[in-house]
Amino acid sequence: MLSGSSVSTFEHGRRLVSLGVGERGVVVRVLRDNPARAERLKALGVTPGARVRLLQRFPGFVFECDQTELAVEPSVARAILIEELG
């Protein structure tokens, strides 16, 4: 369920796209509406408990997941749910 605010929420997580550059979080879930995408992210280490930090928002989303830098399209970043770290 999406809220009407500028911060997208879904169950107990925010979408990766809602982070600002430099903000950190922990993956809580990857949406499985596209199973192939979810499996690819899993193979790259984007799994529950992985720590992420957003590095760039444009032209694509670049984030660090544990110690790996990944670049993804906005649609992929929307499928990654995180809890923000302080």
PDB file of N, CA, C and O in Angstrom:
ATOM      1  N   MET A   1       0.835  -1.165   0.000  1.00  0.00           N
ATOM      2  CA  MET A   1       0.000   0.000   0.000  1.00  0.00           C
ATOM      3  C   MET A   1       0.877   1.224   0.000  1.00  0.00           C
ATOM      4  O   MET A   1       1.744   1.376   0.861  1.00  0.00           O
ATOM      5  N   LEU A   2       0.661   2.086  -0.949  1.00  0.00           N
ATOM      6  CA  LEU A   2       1.464   3.284  -1.109  1.00  0.00           C
ATOM      7  C   LEU A   2       0.785   4.458  -0.427  1.00  0.00           C
ATOM      8  O   LEU A   2      -0.436   4.604  -0.487  1.00  0.00           O
ATOM      9  N   SER A   3       1.568   5.275   0.209  1.00  0.00           N
ATOM     10  CA  SER A   3       1.009   6.465   0.852  1.00  0.00           C
ATOM     11  C   SER A   3       1.001   7.609  -0.143  1.00  0.00           C
ATOM     12  O   SER A   3       1.652   7.527  -1.185  1.00  0.00           O
ATOM     13  N   GLY A   4       0.291   8.651   0.156  1.00  0.00           N
ATOM     14  CA  GLY A   4       0.228   9.809  -0.707  1.00  0.00           C
ATOM     15  C   GLY A   4       1.385  10.762  -0.505  1.00  0.00           C
ATOM     16  O   GLY A   4       1.486  11.759  -1.219  1.00  0.00           O
ATOM     17  N   SER A   5       2.262  10.485   0.445  1.00  0.00           N
ATOM     18  CA  SER A   5       3.379  11.385   0.712  1.00  0.00           C
ATOM     19  C   SER A   5       4.489  11.175  -0.303  1.00  0.00           C
ATOM     20  O   SER A   5       4.411  10.283  -1.147  1.00  0.00           O
ATOM     21  N   SER A   6       5.525  12.002  -0.215  1.00  0.00           N
ATOM     22  CA  SER A   6       6.640  11.904  -1.145  1.00  0.00           C
ATOM     23  C   SER A   6       7.527  10.702  -0.838  1.00  0.00           C
ATOM     24  O   SER A   6       8.358  10.327  -1.665  1.00  0.00           O
ATOM     25  N   VAL A   7       7.370  10.100   0.320  1.00  0.00           N
ATOM     26  CA  VAL A   7       8.148   8.920   0.682  1.00  0.00           C
ATOM     27  C   VAL A   7       7.280   7.702   0.449  1.00  0.00           C
ATOM     28  O   VAL A   7       6.245   7.524   1.091  1.00  0.00           O
ATOM     29  N   SER A   8       7.719   6.860  -0.484  1.00  0.00           N
ATOM     30  CA  SER A   8       6.962   5.651  -0.783  1.00  0.00           C
ATOM     31  C   SER A   8       7.192   4.630   0.314  1.00  0.00           C
ATOM     32  O   SER A   8       8.331   4.367   0.700  1.00  0.00           O
ATOM     33  N   THR A   9       6.114   4.058   0.814  1.00  0.00           N
ATOM     34  CA  THR A   9       6.235   3.008   1.810  1.00  0.00           C
ATOM     35  C   THR A   9       5.456   1.798   1.340  1.00  0.00           C
ATOM     36  O   THR A   9       4.482   1.930   0.598  1.00  0.00           O
ATOM     37  N   PHE A  10       5.875   0.633   1.763  1.00  0.00           N
ATOM     38  CA  PHE A  10       5.206  -0.602   1.404  1.00  0.00           C
ATOM     39  C   PHE A  10       5.433  -1.548   2.564  1.00  0.00           C
ATOM     40  O   PHE A  10       6.558  -1.978   2.816  1.00  0.00           O
ATOM     41  N   GLU A  11       4.371  -1.867   3.262  1.00  0.00           N
ATOM     42  CA  GLU A  11       4.464  -2.681   4.464  1.00  0.00           C
ATOM     43  C   GLU A  11       5.462  -2.030   5.418  1.00  0.00           C
ATOM     44  O   GLU A  11       5.226  -0.913   5.877  1.00  0.00           O
ATOM     45  N   HIS A  12       6.582  -2.709   5.729  1.00  0.00           N
ATOM     46  CA  HIS A  12       7.507  -2.189   6.730  1.00  0.00           C
ATOM     47  C   HIS A  12       8.760  -1.585   6.128  1.00  0.00           C
ATOM     48  O   HIS A  12       9.760  -1.431   6.829  1.00  0.00           O
ATOM     49  N   GLY A  13       8.738  -1.239   4.854  1.00  0.00           N
ATOM     50  CA  GLY A  13       9.936  -0.693   4.246  1.00  0.00           C
ATOM     51  C   GLY A  13       9.665   0.485   3.352  1.00  0.00           C
ATOM     52  O   GLY A  13       8.545   0.706   2.891  1.00  0.00           O
ATOM     53  N   ARG A  14      10.724   1.239   3.118  1.00  0.00           N
ATOM     54  CA  ARG A  14      10.699   2.316   2.126  1.00  0.00           C
ATOM     55  C   ARG A  14      11.334   1.769   0.865  1.00  0.00           C
ATOM     56  O   ARG A  14      12.133   0.834   0.914  1.00  0.00           O
ATOM     57  N   ARG A  15      10.982   2.343  -0.237  1.00  0.00           N
ATOM     58  CA  ARG A  15      11.610   1.930  -1.488  1.00  0.00           C
ATOM     59  C   ARG A  15      12.971   2.613  -1.602  1.00  0.00           C
ATOM     60  O   ARG A  15      13.155   3.740  -1.141  1.00  0.00           O
ATOM     61  N   LEU A  16      13.904   1.926  -2.212  1.00  0.00           N
ATOM     62  CA  LEU A  16      15.243   2.479  -2.393  1.00  0.00           C
ATOM     63  C   LEU A  16      15.188   3.840  -3.094  1.00  0.00           C
ATOM     64  O   LEU A  16      15.999   4.718  -2.801  1.00  0.00           O
ATOM     65  N   VAL A  17      14.247   4.020  -4.009  1.00  0.00           N
ATOM     66  CA  VAL A  17      14.149   5.295  -4.736  1.00  0.00           C
ATOM     67  C   VAL A  17      13.843   6.472  -3.819  1.00  0.00           C
ATOM     68  O   VAL A  17      14.046   7.620  -4.214  1.00  0.00           O
ATOM     69  N   SER A  18      13.362   6.220  -2.613  1.00  0.00           N
ATOM     70  CA  SER A  18      13.026   7.319  -1.705  1.00  0.00           C
ATOM     71  C   SER A  18      14.230   7.842  -0.929  1.00  0.00           C
ATOM     72  O   SER A  18      14.135   8.875  -0.267  1.00  0.00           O
ATOM     73  N   LEU A  19      15.365   7.140  -1.002  1.00  0.00           N
ATOM     74  CA  LEU A  19      16.562   7.606  -0.306  1.00  0.00           C
ATOM     75  C   LEU A  19      17.183   8.784  -1.039  1.00  0.00           C
ATOM     76  O   LEU A  19      17.076   8.907  -2.259  1.00  0.00           O
ATOM     77  N   GLY A  20      17.831   9.644  -0.270  1.00  0.00           N
ATOM     78  CA  GLY A  20      18.634  10.714  -0.850  1.00  0.00           C
ATOM     79  C   GLY A  20      20.063  10.218  -1.003  1.00  0.00           C
ATOM     80  O   GLY A  20      20.470   9.248  -0.364  1.00  0.00           O
ATOM     81  N   VAL A  21      20.810  10.886  -1.848  1.00  0.00           N
ATOM     82  CA  VAL A  21      22.211  10.520  -2.056  1.00  0.00           C
ATOM     83  C   VAL A  21      22.946  10.561  -0.716  1.00  0.00           C
ATOM     84  O   VAL A  21      22.859  11.541   0.024  1.00  0.00           O
ATOM     85  N   GLY A  22      23.662   9.495  -0.420  1.00  0.00           N
ATOM     86  CA  GLY A  22      24.412   9.385   0.828  1.00  0.00           C
ATOM     87  C   GLY A  22      23.657   8.697   1.946  1.00  0.00           C
ATOM     88  O   GLY A  22      24.264   8.282   2.933  1.00  0.00           O
ATOM     89  N   GLU A  23      22.340   8.567   1.815  1.00  0.00           N
ATOM     90  CA  GLU A  23      21.566   7.901   2.869  1.00  0.00           C
ATOM     91  C   GLU A  23      21.786   6.402   2.814  1.00  0.00           C
ATOM     92  O   GLU A  23      22.076   5.828   1.765  1.00  0.00           O
ATOM     93  N   ARG A  24      21.639   5.789   3.975  1.00  0.00           N
ATOM     94  CA  ARG A  24      21.901   4.353   4.134  1.00  0.00           C
ATOM     95  C   ARG A  24      20.650   3.619   4.598  1.00  0.00           C
ATOM     96  O   ARG A  24      19.734   4.205   5.176  1.00  0.00           O
ATOM     97  N   GLY A  25      20.644   2.336   4.329  1.00  0.00           N
ATOM     98  CA  GLY A  25      19.541   1.510   4.778  1.00  0.00           C
ATOM     99  C   GLY A  25      19.926   0.041   4.786  1.00  0.00           C
ATOM    100  O   GLY A  25      21.037  -0.341   4.419  1.00  0.00           O
ATOM    101  N   VAL A  26      18.977  -0.758   5.212  1.00  0.00           N
ATOM    102  CA  VAL A  26      19.145  -2.215   5.225  1.00  0.00           C
ATOM    103  C   VAL A  26      17.998  -2.795   4.419  1.00  0.00           C
ATOM    104  O   VAL A  26      16.842  -2.428   4.628  1.00  0.00           O
ATOM    105  N   VAL A  27      18.309  -3.698   3.497  1.00  0.00           N
ATOM    106  CA  VAL A  27      17.276  -4.330   2.683  1.00  0.00           C
ATOM    107  C   VAL A  27      16.376  -5.167   3.586  1.00  0.00           C
ATOM    108  O   VAL A  27      16.859  -5.982   4.372  1.00  0.00           O
ATOM    109  N   VAL A  28      15.062  -4.960   3.468  1.00  0.00           N
ATOM    110  CA  VAL A  28      14.116  -5.782   4.216  1.00  0.00           C
ATOM    111  C   VAL A  28      13.385  -6.758   3.300  1.00  0.00           C
ATOM    112  O   VAL A  28      12.891  -7.795   3.742  1.00  0.00           O
ATOM    113  N   ARG A  29      13.324  -6.402   1.997  1.00  0.00           N
ATOM    114  CA  ARG A  29      12.599  -7.264   1.067  1.00  0.00           C
ATOM    115  C   ARG A  29      12.838  -6.792  -0.359  1.00  0.00           C
ATOM    116  O   ARG A  29      13.049  -5.604  -0.604  1.00  0.00           O
ATOM    117  N   VAL A  30      12.803  -7.728  -1.294  1.00  0.00           N
ATOM    118  CA  VAL A  30      12.810  -7.403  -2.716  1.00  0.00           C
ATOM    119  C   VAL A  30      11.478  -7.899  -3.259  1.00  0.00           C
ATOM    120  O   VAL A  30      11.138  -9.072  -3.107  1.00  0.00           O
ATOM    121  N   LEU A  31      10.728  -7.007  -3.891  1.00  0.00           N
ATOM    122  CA  LEU A  31       9.425  -7.395  -4.428  1.00  0.00           C
ATOM    123  C   LEU A  31       9.604  -8.461  -5.506  1.00  0.00           C
ATOM    124  O   LEU A  31      10.555  -8.413  -6.287  1.00  0.00           O
ATOM    125  N   ARG A  32       8.687  -9.419  -5.542  1.00  0.00           N
ATOM    126  CA  ARG A  32       8.791 -10.538  -6.474  1.00  0.00           C
ATOM    127  C   ARG A  32       7.752 -10.440  -7.592  1.00  0.00           C
ATOM    128  O   ARG A  32       7.362 -11.459  -8.161  1.00  0.00           O
ATOM    129  N   ASP A  33       7.298  -9.224  -7.912  1.00  0.00           N
ATOM    130  CA  ASP A  33       6.361  -9.060  -9.016  1.00  0.00           C
ATOM    131  C   ASP A  33       7.010  -9.435 -10.349  1.00  0.00           C
ATOM    132  O   ASP A  33       6.318  -9.766 -11.312  1.00  0.00           O
ATOM    133  N   ASN A  34       8.329  -9.381 -10.396  1.00  0.00           N
ATOM    134  CA  ASN A  34       9.105  -9.825 -11.551  1.00  0.00           C
ATOM    135  C   ASN A  34      10.122 -10.831 -11.017  1.00  0.00           C
ATOM    136  O   ASN A  34      11.201 -10.433 -10.577  1.00  0.00           O
ATOM    137  N   PRO A  35       9.800 -12.127 -11.048  1.00  0.00           N
ATOM    138  CA  PRO A  35      10.677 -13.134 -10.445  1.00  0.00           C
ATOM    139  C   PRO A  35      12.101 -13.151 -11.005  1.00  0.00           C
ATOM    140  O   PRO A  35      13.052 -13.363 -10.253  1.00  0.00           O
ATOM    141  N   ALA A  36      12.259 -12.934 -12.299  1.00  0.00           N
ATOM    142  CA  ALA A  36      13.610 -12.941 -12.883  1.00  0.00           C
ATOM    143  C   ALA A  36      14.446 -11.796 -12.312  1.00  0.00           C
ATOM    144  O   ALA A  36      15.624 -11.975 -12.004  1.00  0.00           O
ATOM    145  N   ARG A  37      13.829 -10.618 -12.173  1.00  0.00           N
ATOM    146  CA  ARG A  37      14.532  -9.472 -11.587  1.00  0.00           C
ATOM    147  C   ARG A  37      14.902  -9.764 -10.142  1.00  0.00           C
ATOM    148  O   ARG A  37      16.022  -9.480  -9.717  1.00  0.00           O
ATOM    149  N   ALA A  38      13.973 -10.326  -9.389  1.00  0.00           N
ATOM    150  CA  ALA A  38      14.228 -10.634  -7.985  1.00  0.00           C
ATOM    151  C   ALA A  38      15.377 -11.640  -7.842  1.00  0.00           C
ATOM    152  O   ALA A  38      16.211 -11.505  -6.946  1.00  0.00           O
ATOM    153  N   GLU A  39      15.420 -12.631  -8.709  1.00  0.00           N
ATOM    154  CA  GLU A  39      16.496 -13.631  -8.652  1.00  0.00           C
ATOM    155  C   GLU A  39      17.838 -13.014  -9.020  1.00  0.00           C
ATOM    156  O   GLU A  39      18.861 -13.357  -8.429  1.00  0.00           O
ATOM    157  N   ARG A  40      17.840 -12.106  -9.993  1.00  0.00           N
ATOM    158  CA  ARG A  40      19.087 -11.438 -10.389  1.00  0.00           C
ATOM    159  C   ARG A  40      19.611 -10.580  -9.243  1.00  0.00           C
ATOM    160  O   ARG A  40      20.807 -10.598  -8.953  1.00  0.00           O
ATOM    161  N   LEU A  41      18.723  -9.827  -8.588  1.00  0.00           N
ATOM    162  CA  LEU A  41      19.148  -9.023  -7.444  1.00  0.00           C
ATOM    163  C   LEU A  41      19.683  -9.909  -6.326  1.00  0.00           C
ATOM    164  O   LEU A  41      20.671  -9.569  -5.675  1.00  0.00           O
ATOM    165  N   LYS A  42      19.034 -11.037  -6.107  1.00  0.00           N
ATOM    166  CA  LYS A  42      19.502 -11.979  -5.083  1.00  0.00           C
ATOM    167  C   LYS A  42      20.912 -12.463  -5.414  1.00  0.00           C
ATOM    168  O   LYS A  42      21.767 -12.541  -4.531  1.00  0.00           O
ATOM    169  N   ALA A  43      21.156 -12.789  -6.685  1.00  0.00           N
ATOM    170  CA  ALA A  43      22.480 -13.253  -7.103  1.00  0.00           C
ATOM    171  C   ALA A  43      23.548 -12.174  -6.916  1.00  0.00           C
ATOM    172  O   ALA A  43      24.721 -12.483  -6.709  1.00  0.00           O
ATOM    173  N   LEU A  44      23.134 -10.910  -6.991  1.00  0.00           N
ATOM    174  CA  LEU A  44      24.059  -9.797  -6.794  1.00  0.00           C
ATOM    175  C   LEU A  44      24.236  -9.415  -5.331  1.00  0.00           C
ATOM    176  O   LEU A  44      24.998  -8.501  -5.016  1.00  0.00           O
ATOM    177  N   GLY A  45      23.535 -10.112  -4.434  1.00  0.00           N
ATOM    178  CA  GLY A  45      23.681  -9.860  -3.002  1.00  0.00           C
ATOM    179  C   GLY A  45      22.663  -8.914  -2.407  1.00  0.00           C
ATOM    180  O   GLY A  45      22.773  -8.543  -1.238  1.00  0.00           O
ATOM    181  N   VAL A  46      21.663  -8.512  -3.197  1.00  0.00           N
ATOM    182  CA  VAL A  46      20.616  -7.623  -2.687  1.00  0.00           C
ATOM    183  C   VAL A  46      19.565  -8.515  -2.029  1.00  0.00           C
ATOM    184  O   VAL A  46      18.580  -8.912  -2.652  1.00  0.00           O
ATOM    185  N   THR A  47      19.804  -8.814  -0.760  1.00  0.00           N
ATOM    186  CA  THR A  47      18.971  -9.735   0.007  1.00  0.00           C
ATOM    187  C   THR A  47      18.659  -9.109   1.363  1.00  0.00           C
ATOM    188  O   THR A  47      19.355  -8.189   1.794  1.00  0.00           O
ATOM    189  N   PRO A  48      17.621  -9.598   2.038  1.00  0.00           N
ATOM    190  CA  PRO A  48      17.315  -9.055   3.358  1.00  0.00           C
ATOM    191  C   PRO A  48      18.539  -9.069   4.273  1.00  0.00           C
ATOM    192  O   PRO A  48      19.254 -10.065   4.377  1.00  0.00           O
ATOM    193  N   GLY A  49      18.752  -7.936   4.927  1.00  0.00           N
ATOM    194  CA  GLY A  49      19.889  -7.785   5.833  1.00  0.00           C
ATOM    195  C   GLY A  49      21.084  -7.094   5.205  1.00  0.00           C
ATOM    196  O   GLY A  49      21.972  -6.635   5.923  1.00  0.00           O
ATOM    197  N   ALA A  50      21.127  -7.008   3.869  1.00  0.00           N
ATOM    198  CA  ALA A  50      22.244  -6.345   3.198  1.00  0.00           C
ATOM    199  C   ALA A  50      22.166  -4.840   3.447  1.00  0.00           C
ATOM    200  O   ALA A  50      21.087  -4.250   3.399  1.00  0.00           O
ATOM    201  N   ARG A  51      23.304  -4.234   3.711  1.00  0.00           N
ATOM    202  CA  ARG A  51      23.372  -2.788   3.925  1.00  0.00           C
ATOM    203  C   ARG A  51      23.584  -2.090   2.590  1.00  0.00           C
ATOM    204  O   ARG A  51      24.393  -2.519   1.768  1.00  0.00           O
ATOM    205  N   VAL A  52      22.839  -1.002   2.388  1.00  0.00           N
ATOM    206  CA  VAL A  52      22.946  -0.244   1.143  1.00  0.00           C
ATOM    207  C   VAL A  52      23.186   1.227   1.446  1.00  0.00           C
ATOM    208  O   VAL A  52      22.814   1.734   2.505  1.00  0.00           O
ATOM    209  N   ARG A  53      23.820   1.901   0.484  1.00  0.00           N
ATOM    210  CA  ARG A  53      24.014   3.362   0.550  1.00  0.00           C
ATOM    211  C   ARG A  53      23.817   3.887  -0.855  1.00  0.00           C
ATOM    212  O   ARG A  53      24.463   3.424  -1.795  1.00  0.00           O
ATOM    213  N   LEU A  54      22.919   4.857  -1.001  1.00  0.00           N
ATOM    214  CA  LEU A  54      22.644   5.423  -2.314  1.00  0.00           C
ATOM    215  C   LEU A  54      23.755   6.382  -2.702  1.00  0.00           C
ATOM    216  O   LEU A  54      24.091   7.292  -1.944  1.00  0.00           O
ATOM    217  N   LEU A  55      24.329   6.179  -3.890  1.00  0.00           N
ATOM    218  CA  LEU A  55      25.439   6.997  -4.367  1.00  0.00           C
ATOM    219  C   LEU A  55      25.016   8.007  -5.431  1.00  0.00           C
ATOM    220  O   LEU A  55      25.607   9.082  -5.542  1.00  0.00           O
ATOM    221  N   GLN A  56      23.988   7.659  -6.216  1.00  0.00           N
ATOM    222  CA  GLN A  56      23.579   8.510  -7.335  1.00  0.00           C
ATOM    223  C   GLN A  56      22.130   8.210  -7.680  1.00  0.00           C
ATOM    224  O   GLN A  56      21.680   7.072  -7.543  1.00  0.00           O
ATOM    225  N   ARG A  57      21.388   9.239  -8.133  1.00  0.00           N
ATOM    226  CA  ARG A  57      19.982   9.067  -8.512  1.00  0.00           C
ATOM    227  C   ARG A  57      19.740   9.250 -10.000  1.00  0.00           C
ATOM    228  O   ARG A  57      18.711   8.805 -10.509  1.00  0.00           O
ATOM    229  N   PHE A  58      20.655   9.893 -10.711  1.00  0.00           N
ATOM    230  CA  PHE A  58      20.429  10.195 -12.121  1.00  0.00           C
ATOM    231  C   PHE A  58      21.717  10.001 -12.898  1.00  0.00           C
ATOM    232  O   PHE A  58      22.778  10.397 -12.418  1.00  0.00           O
ATOM    233  N   PRO A  59      21.663   9.409 -14.074  1.00  0.00           N
ATOM    234  CA  PRO A  59      20.505   8.983 -14.857  1.00  0.00           C
ATOM    235  C   PRO A  59      19.918   7.653 -14.391  1.00  0.00           C
ATOM    236  O   PRO A  59      18.783   7.323 -14.736  1.00  0.00           O
ATOM    237  N   GLY A  60      20.672   6.895 -13.621  1.00  0.00           N
ATOM    238  CA  GLY A  60      20.161   5.658 -13.025  1.00  0.00           C
ATOM    239  C   GLY A  60      20.483   5.681 -11.550  1.00  0.00           C
ATOM    240  O   GLY A  60      21.195   6.565 -11.075  1.00  0.00           O
ATOM    241  N   PHE A  61      19.962   4.715 -10.827  1.00  0.00           N
ATOM    242  CA  PHE A  61      20.240   4.619  -9.399  1.00  0.00           C
ATOM    243  C   PHE A  61      21.500   3.785  -9.211  1.00  0.00           C
ATOM    244  O   PHE A  61      21.571   2.632  -9.638  1.00  0.00           O
ATOM    245  N   VAL A  62      22.491   4.390  -8.562  1.00  0.00           N
ATOM    246  CA  VAL A  62      23.727   3.686  -8.251  1.00  0.00           C
ATOM    247  C   VAL A  62      23.780   3.588  -6.743  1.00  0.00           C
ATOM    248  O   VAL A  62      23.659   4.588  -6.036  1.00  0.00           O
ATOM    249  N   PHE A  63      23.962   2.369  -6.258  1.00  0.00           N
ATOM    250  CA  PHE A  63      24.031   2.172  -4.814  1.00  0.00           C
ATOM    251  C   PHE A  63      25.078   1.143  -4.477  1.00  0.00           C
ATOM    252  O   PHE A  63      25.421   0.279  -5.284  1.00  0.00           O
ATOM    253  N   GLU A  64      25.573   1.256  -3.273  1.00  0.00           N
ATOM    254  CA  GLU A  64      26.530   0.295  -2.751  1.00  0.00           C
ATOM    255  C   GLU A  64      25.737  -0.702  -1.925  1.00  0.00           C
ATOM    256  O   GLU A  64      24.956  -0.321  -1.053  1.00  0.00           O
ATOM    257  N   CYS A  65      25.941  -1.966  -2.201  1.00  0.00           N
ATOM    258  CA  CYS A  65      25.292  -3.034  -1.448  1.00  0.00           C
ATOM    259  C   CYS A  65      26.399  -3.853  -0.817  1.00  0.00           C
ATOM    260  O   CYS A  65      27.135  -4.561  -1.503  1.00  0.00           O
ATOM    261  N   ASP A  66      26.507  -3.749   0.494  1.00  0.00           N
ATOM    262  CA  ASP A  66      27.647  -4.273   1.221  1.00  0.00           C
ATOM    263  C   ASP A  66      28.884  -3.642   0.592  1.00  0.00           C
ATOM    264  O   ASP A  66      29.094  -2.448   0.803  1.00  0.00           O
ATOM    265  N   GLN A  67      29.703  -4.340  -0.147  1.00  0.00           N
ATOM    266  CA  GLN A  67      30.902  -3.698  -0.713  1.00  0.00           C
ATOM    267  C   GLN A  67      30.896  -3.695  -2.238  1.00  0.00           C
ATOM    268  O   GLN A  67      31.954  -3.581  -2.857  1.00  0.00           O
ATOM    269  N   THR A  68      29.730  -3.819  -2.848  1.00  0.00           N
ATOM    270  CA  THR A  68      29.603  -3.855  -4.299  1.00  0.00           C
ATOM    271  C   THR A  68      28.774  -2.670  -4.783  1.00  0.00           C
ATOM    272  O   THR A  68      27.711  -2.391  -4.230  1.00  0.00           O
ATOM    273  N   GLU A  69      29.256  -1.967  -5.816  1.00  0.00           N
ATOM    274  CA  GLU A  69      28.478  -0.890  -6.421  1.00  0.00           C
ATOM    275  C   GLU A  69      27.606  -1.460  -7.525  1.00  0.00           C
ATOM    276  O   GLU A  69      28.084  -2.197  -8.388  1.00  0.00           O
ATOM    277  N   LEU A  70      26.327  -1.116  -7.494  1.00  0.00           N
ATOM    278  CA  LEU A  70      25.372  -1.585  -8.492  1.00  0.00           C
ATOM    279  C   LEU A  70      24.666  -0.398  -9.109  1.00  0.00           C
ATOM    280  O   LEU A  70      24.374   0.578  -8.419  1.00  0.00           O
ATOM    281  N   ALA A  71      24.387  -0.468 -10.409  1.00  0.00           N
ATOM    282  CA  ALA A  71      23.624   0.557 -11.110  1.00  0.00           C
ATOM    283  C   ALA A  71      22.364  -0.101 -11.648  1.00  0.00           C
ATOM    284  O   ALA A  71      22.435  -1.117 -12.340  1.00  0.00           O
ATOM    285  N   VAL A  72      21.203   0.480 -11.331  1.00  0.00           N
ATOM    286  CA  VAL A  72      19.932  -0.104 -11.750  1.00  0.00           C
ATOM    287  C   VAL A  72      18.993   0.981 -12.264  1.00  0.00           C
ATOM    288  O   VAL A  72      19.151   2.162 -11.952  1.00  0.00           O
ATOM    289  N   GLU A  73      18.027   0.563 -13.046  1.00  0.00           N
ATOM    290  CA  GLU A  73      16.992   1.465 -13.536  1.00  0.00           C
ATOM    291  C   GLU A  73      16.046   1.808 -12.387  1.00  0.00           C
ATOM    292  O   GLU A  73      15.966   1.068 -11.406  1.00  0.00           O
ATOM    293  N   PRO A  74      15.330   2.927 -12.504  1.00  0.00           N
ATOM    294  CA  PRO A  74      14.386   3.303 -11.444  1.00  0.00           C
ATOM    295  C   PRO A  74      13.369   2.209 -11.121  1.00  0.00           C
ATOM    296  O   PRO A  74      13.018   2.027  -9.955  1.00  0.00           O
ATOM    297  N   SER A  75      12.892   1.481 -12.122  1.00  0.00           N
ATOM    298  CA  SER A  75      11.905   0.426 -11.862  1.00  0.00           C
ATOM    299  C   SER A  75      12.475  -0.665 -10.971  1.00  0.00           C
ATOM    300  O   SER A  75      11.749  -1.251 -10.167  1.00  0.00           O
ATOM    301  N   VAL A  76      13.758  -0.941 -11.103  1.00  0.00           N
ATOM    302  CA  VAL A  76      14.408  -1.947 -10.250  1.00  0.00           C
ATOM    303  C   VAL A  76      14.585  -1.389  -8.841  1.00  0.00           C
ATOM    304  O   VAL A  76      14.348  -2.092  -7.859  1.00  0.00           O
ATOM    305  N   ALA A  77      15.000  -0.132  -8.742  1.00  0.00           N
ATOM    306  CA  ALA A  77      15.187   0.495  -7.426  1.00  0.00           C
ATOM    307  C   ALA A  77      13.876   0.560  -6.648  1.00  0.00           C
ATOM    308  O   ALA A  77      13.876   0.490  -5.419  1.00  0.00           O
ATOM    309  N   ARG A  78      12.747   0.696  -7.370  1.00  0.00           N
ATOM    310  CA  ARG A  78      11.442   0.721  -6.687  1.00  0.00           C
ATOM    311  C   ARG A  78      11.088  -0.642  -6.100  1.00  0.00           C
ATOM    312  O   ARG A  78      10.258  -0.719  -5.195  1.00  0.00           O
ATOM    313  N   ALA A  79      11.689  -1.702  -6.586  1.00  0.00           N
ATOM    314  CA  ALA A  79      11.377  -3.049  -6.100  1.00  0.00           C
ATOM    315  C   ALA A  79      12.190  -3.439  -4.869  1.00  0.00           C
ATOM    316  O   ALA A  79      11.966  -4.504  -4.294  1.00  0.00           O
ATOM    317  N   ILE A  80      13.125  -2.594  -4.462  1.00  0.00           N
ATOM    318  CA  ILE A  80      13.985  -2.884  -3.310  1.00  0.00           C
ATOM    319  C   ILE A  80      13.455  -2.102  -2.115  1.00  0.00           C
ATOM    320  O   ILE A  80      13.461  -0.871  -2.117  1.00  0.00           O
ATOM    321  N   LEU A  81      13.001  -2.819  -1.103  1.00  0.00           N
ATOM    322  CA  LEU A  81      12.454  -2.185   0.102  1.00  0.00           C
ATOM    323  C   LEU A  81      13.525  -2.192   1.184  1.00  0.00           C
ATOM    324  O   LEU A  81      14.187  -3.201   1.427  1.00  0.00           O
ATOM    325  N   ILE A  82      13.673  -1.044   1.823  1.00  0.00           N
ATOM    326  CA  ILE A  82      14.713  -0.895   2.841  1.00  0.00           C
ATOM    327  C   ILE A  82      14.154  -0.247   4.095  1.00  0.00           C
ATOM    328  O   ILE A  82      13.087   0.367   4.087  1.00  0.00           O
ATOM    329  N   GLU A  83      14.909  -0.403   5.167  1.00  0.00           N
ATOM    330  CA  GLU A  83      14.696   0.384   6.393  1.00  0.00           C
ATOM    331  C   GLU A  83      15.863   1.339   6.450  1.00  0.00           C
ATOM    332  O   GLU A  83      17.016   0.923   6.336  1.00  0.00           O
ATOM    333  N   GLU A  84      15.579   2.609   6.625  1.00  0.00           N
ATOM    334  CA  GLU A  84      16.626   3.614   6.652  1.00  0.00           C
ATOM    335  C   GLU A  84      17.454   3.505   7.926  1.00  0.00           C
ATOM    336  O   GLU A  84      16.914   3.263   9.006  1.00  0.00           O
ATOM    337  N   LEU A  85      18.768   3.686   7.796  1.00  0.00           N
ATOM    338  CA  LEU A  85      19.660   3.755   8.937  1.00  0.00           C
ATOM    339  C   LEU A  85      19.942   5.217   9.236  1.00  0.00           C
ATOM    340  O   LEU A  85      19.984   6.045   8.326  1.00  0.00           O
ATOM    341  N   GLY A  86      20.136   5.535  10.503  1.00  0.00           N
ATOM    342  CA  GLY A  86      20.404   6.913  10.894  1.00  0.00           C
ATOM    343  C   GLY A  86      21.723   7.445  10.474  1.00  0.00           C
ATOM    344  O   GLY A  86      22.041   8.600  10.757  1.00  0.00           O
TER     345      GLY A  86
END
